[in-house]
């Protein structure tokens, strides 16, 4: 950080920065723990030079979650171009897998009770967001199948095709599935506020409970999207599903829908990493009878 930015930051924080050390994690940003002269610790996130500046959207998303729910997220202290400052939330990792899973379930179930304004079906958000470094299109729709097909499934598949992560044959299969989504998914499920990127690395677990959730990809949609994400890569004990279903029971047939919703995070991983994730996409299409 240059001197003018540093001076502005220290003025906003109300204290001089006396120490900085790198923190682990951060796939698209450099993350540092800053110690202030007054003893306060804060986290600085700076996108790497080859990555988009997602700081303004992340700041908006965290503030939105904090305003609309009791979902634990870091407090935004400062944001400017290519810089986001958050309060530091210490955590020691998982000590009780069962209790941690139940804690996650309680917070996620409560988040999913948050509804958009108005009585009409609404899926999307007031602006586009990011999932990792990738654009997440949130153009609102009143039909969930249309939203999921256009703004999630086909948008990411097209990005994969454009970057040669998938071939035209797989793209055509995904287009066939998109056209048949009304056969598999509800048209107007309850619309819930979603975190959108609920994998293990975005859950800060402190012993037996959640200290905070980080790096959201917010939108309003079918809550089974978050559940599918957790089931695919949340790394939680099986107690999560039992606890969630006790607090906010899922509708009949969710087990059959989850693989279709898992196509979204799988396609994100295909786009970012390639590798074997495309084979996982094909397996889901095979199981759905889409050739």
Secondary structure, 3 states (H helix, E strand, C coil): CCHHHHHHHHHHHCCCEEEEEECCCCCCEEEEEEEECCCCEEEEEEECCCCCCCHHHHHHHHHHHHHHCCCCECCEEEEECCEEEEECCCCCEECCHHHHHHHHHHHHHHHCCCCCCCCCCCEECCCCEEECCEEECCCCECCHHHHHHHHHHHHHHHHHHHCCCCCHHHHHHHHHHHHHHHHHCCCCCCCEEECCCCCHHHEEEEECEEEEECCCCCEEECCHHHHHHHHHHCCCCCHHHHHHHHHCCCCCCHHHHHHHHHHHHHHHHHHHHCCCHHHHHHHHHHHCCCC
